[in-house]
Amino acid sequence: MSDVKIKIIDRDQVSHEVDAPTDMNMNLMEVVRSYELAPEGTIGICGGMAMCASCQCYVLSDHVLPEKSDDEEAMLSEAFNVNANSRLGCQIHITPALDGLKVELAPEEL
């Protein structure tokens, strides 16, 4: 089993360094949920289908991520609090290249 370290700043501005497995086909949204870094029912509402933007995060490190899919671009174009570094956590799959990734969860859409 191979884990990477990821730093996640939650919606209360608390920083968490977590271990994320690279061998379980997880995405960032699932890591946030597994560590309970957002209240139940406020992240990953659509189940990771890029249809709700509840897992939007801001990528703070300069990791090279895969290009946004058309679905991710479309969802972010309709979301609130979108910045140039916004991504959907459900679309960021955990790989060894993400070791040291730093993200901040976007504010919950009201």
C-alpha positions in Angstrom: 0.0 0.0 0.0 1.3 3.4 -1.0 0.0 6.6 0.6 0.7 10.3 -0.2 0.5 13.2 2.2 -2.1 15.8 1.4 -2.8 19.0 3.3 -6.5 20.0 3.4 -7.7 23.3 4.8 -11.3 22.7 5.9 -14.2 25.3 5.8 -13.3 26.5 9.3 -9.7 27.3 8.1 -8.3 24.4 10.1 -5.4 22.6 8.3 -5.2 18.8 8.3 -2.4 16.7 6.9 -3.8 13.4 5.9 -2.6 10.1 4.3 -4.3 9.3 1.1 -4.0 5.8 -0.5 -2.9 5.7 -4.1 -3.9 2.1 -4.6 -7.7 2.3 -3.9 -8.8 4.5 -6.9 -10.0 7.2 -4.5 -10.5 10.8 -5.4 -10.0 13.9 -3.2 -13.7 14.2 -2.3 -13.7 10.7 -1.0 -10.6 11.4 1.1 -12.3 14.5 2.6 -15.3 12.4 3.4 -13.3 9.5 4.9 -11.5 11.9 7.3 -14.8 13.7 8.1 -13.3 17.1 7.2 -16.7 18.5 6.1 -20.1 18.0 7.8 -22.1 15.0 6.6 -24.2 15.9 3.6 -22.3 19.0 2.6 -19.6 17.4 0.3 -20.0 14.9 -2.5 -23.8 15.3 -2.6 -23.9 13.9 -6.2 -21.7 11.0 -5.3 -18.7 12.2 -7.4 -20.4 12.6 -10.7 -19.3 16.3 -11.3 -22.9 17.4 -11.0 -23.1 19.5 -7.9 -19.8 21.4 -7.1 -20.2 20.6 -3.3 -16.7 19.3 -3.4 -15.2 22.4 -5.0 -11.7 23.1 -3.6 -8.9 25.6 -4.3 -5.6 24.0 -5.3 -2.9 26.0 -3.4 0.2 24.0 -4.4 1.7 24.0 -7.9 1.0 20.4 -8.7 0.3 19.6 -12.3 -3.3 18.1 -12.4 -5.1 16.5 -15.3 -7.0 19.0 -17.5 -10.6 19.7 -16.5 -13.2 17.6 -18.3 -16.1 19.3 -20.1 -18.4 18.2 -17.3 -16.1 19.7 -14.6 -15.8 23.0 -16.6 -19.6 23.1 -17.0 -20.2 22.6 -13.3 -17.6 25.1 -12.2 -19.2 27.7 -14.6 -22.4 27.4 -12.6 -20.9 27.2 -9.1 -20.4 30.0 -6.6 -17.1 31.1 -5.1 -15.1 29.9 -8.2 -11.5 31.0 -8.5 -8.9 30.4 -11.2 -7.5 27.5 -9.0 -10.9 25.9 -8.4 -11.3 22.2 -9.1 -13.9 19.6 -8.1 -12.4 17.2 -5.6 -14.3 14.3 -7.1 -12.3 14.8 -10.3 -8.9 14.7 -8.7 -7.9 11.1 -8.4 -5.2 10.2 -5.8 -1.9 9.3 -7.5 1.7 9.2 -6.3 2.2 12.5 -8.2 -0.1 14.3 -5.7 2.3 13.8 -2.7 2.4 17.2 -0.9 -0.8 18.5 -2.6 -2.3 21.4 -0.7 -6.0 22.4 -1.1 -8.6 24.5 0.6 -12.3 23.5 0.6 -14.4 26.2 -1.0 -17.2 27.7 1.2 -20.4 25.7 1.2 -22.9 27.1 -1.3 -25.9 28.5 0.5 
